[in-house]
Amino acid sequence: MAAIAHVLTLARVAELLGEEEDLLHEISIEMEPEDGVIGVHGVGDDYTPAFTDFGIENLRERIELHKADARRASDVAATKLDPRS
């Protein structure tokens, strides 16, 4: 495995992917360092996840899965509310 030369903060990845930071944070909570995410701690309690290139690819896949799950949940809810079903 090649050495990690740089990481991108959650805010920068959100900008690059055109996604909300809150969504990416929610998804990244389940990621491990092996998935390409690390925690960057600043002064006091300042903290942000940061991603390697591999982590960004993993995050892209997880975003798609998350959105597919949300669509399915929405479809199920709509079906239950539709009296024609």
Secondary structure, 3 states (H helix, E strand, C coil): CCCCCCCEEHHHHHHHHCCCHHHHHHHHCCCCHHHCEEEEECCCCCEEEEECHHHHHHHHHHHHHHHHHHHHHHHHHHHHHCCCC
